Amino acid sequence: MSKKRDKLQIIYDILSVIKEKNGKIKPTNILYKSNLSNQMFNEYMGELIKKRFIIENKTKSGKVYSLTEKGFAYLNKYQMIVDFTGSFGLNE
């Protein structure tokens, strides 16, 4: 059985999905690729927008999301933590 993701991992997953698409990703794609329920998606996206990790842009075809500098910084620092804990065998 796989272990449940914590809040920091979920945020990392959402931001990674947005980064992979160069900031041109629609809400539905984020929802599916980060494996979230609709309710969880709305909660996390609201928090990430409020805390300025991402920006919501409205286009003719709907909403798209992009990362801010703060979002990119989170991804980098999170990866540093994963690498650090992995180097001591603590991420298993």
N, C-alpha and C positions, 0 to 999 in steps of 0.2 A: 504494500500500500504506500502511495506517495504521501509525503509530508505536506501539510497545509502551508500555503505561502503566508508570510507575515506582511504587514502593511508596507514596509520598506521594499520588499520584493515585488509587490503588486505595483507600486509606484514606478519602480525600475522597469517592469514589464511594459507598462503603459508608455513611458517616455521612450523606451527602446523602439517600440512599434512606430511611434511618431517620427523618431530619428531615421529609421529605415526608409521611410517614405519621403524624406526630405521636407517634412512639414506640409505635405499636401495630402493629408489623409482625412477621410470622412469618419464620423462617429461610429457607424456600423462596422467599419473595418477594424477600428480600435477595439470595439466591444468583442468581436470574434477572436481577433489575434491575441488579445491579452486575457482571454478566457474569463470574462466577468459576466455576472448577471446584469440585467438592465438597471436594477436598483443600485448595485455596487458601482457600476459604471458612472451613473449620475452623481453619486456621492464623491467618488474620487476625482472626476473631472471638475466638479464644482470647487473642490478643495485646491486642485492643481492650478485652476484659473485664478482663484482668490489669492493664492500664495505666489502667483506669477512664475510658475514653472512652465506654463504653456499659454499660448494666445489662441483665442477662438476668432476666426475670420469668417465673415459671411460672404458667400459668392452667389452667383445666379443659380447654381445647382445645389446650394445648401451650405452647410458649415464645413470648414476644414480647420485643422489644428496644426500649430507649429510650436517648436520649442523656443524658449527664451534662453539667454545666457545662463540663467539660474538652472534651467532644466538640463542643459549640457553639463554644467558643473556637477549637478547631482549624479548624472550617469558616470562621470569620470571618478568621482569620489566613492561612489558605491562599488565600482569595479575595483578600486584600490583596496577596499575593505574585503571584498571577496578574495582577491589575490592574497592579501595578508593572512586571512584566516586559513586559506587553502595551503599556504606554505607551512603551516603548523598542523595540517591534517584536521582542522576544526570544522570544515564545511561538509562533513559527511553525515 
